[in-house]
Amino acid sequence: MGTEVRKKCVRCGELKYDEHPKGKFFHTSNLYILGWWCDDCLKKTPKEEVQKWVDERKKEVEGKYNLIFQHYREHRVPGQDE
């Protein structure tokens, strides 16, 4: 048997993915997963509010990655990547 996938809705916090896999995963352009919203929350939340959450989460995630890459560029050893 395979491992069960259990996802928690980022909006309501309930583990609904196993019973009701309808919903939506949101991710960045490089496929970093921002979170999963259950179908119930998607239906009752205005699209503008969902988009606002996605935009804020993308800024947060991309900010973390930018800091990591900036640190790498500043502290890499010359010739290390060649």
Beta strands, then each sheet from edge to edge (+ up, - down):
strand 1: 23-27
strand 2: 33-38
sheet 1: 1+ 2-
end
